Amino acid sequence: MREELGFSQSGVSWVINACLIAYGGLLVFAGRPGDGIGHKNVLLTSVTIFTISSVRAGLSQNTATLIASRFEQGAGAALVTAVPFALIVMMFSEPAEQTKAIGFYSFTFASGAICLLAEGVLMQLTTWHWLFFINLPIGVVSVILGWKLLPRGRGLGLSAGLDMPGAALLVSSVSLLVYGIIFAEHNGWGDATWPIWLAPSSC
């Protein structure tokens, strides 16, 4: 990937960092859109965003496109992570059923480590492009099944109790916090400039 797209030695790390910043920044806010427009709508939209951005990442011909696509993937992943618990509560009314469903979801989420190993094997057998293309069939099947099986539900509306300036400040603060940690990791905690990125997040 570094050789084909022309990444620098340090620049290639942003393939991961871009996703982390979007994911970390939006995760704290990601559940609110589900309350506004419906959790099913948010889940299907976020899976679609993640799938489309995965294809765009796989088709990337330059570093800017790949990093932007990874940022979109992080945003989609944050929404995907935040919504399922609300859907579980809606679909399973009995406490025992909820416990089983949450346990199954937690196990599935934790098994992502196995996917990392599988992606390593896939990259050895093919090219780095298929690390992203593999998400296309999974995303399409997920959207189709989700549309048919998940309860529709209605949201309260985006304007119902939503503090837009506060939400923007929250997302920005957490994003800067994540960026500050990444900056310090790459440049060393002895670098005098990394607190600049962390200061706004503490306000």
ABEGO torsion letter per residue (X at the ends): XAAAAGBBAAAAAAAAAAAAAAAAAAAAAAAAAAAAAEAAAAAAAAAAAAAAAAAAAAABABAAAAAAAAAAAAAAAAAAAAAAAAAAAAABABAAAAAAAAAAAAAAAAAAAAAAAAAAAAAAABBAAAAAAAAAAAAAAAAAAAAAABBAEBBAEAABGBBAAAAAAAAAAAAAAAAAAAAAAAAEAABAAAAAAAAAAAX
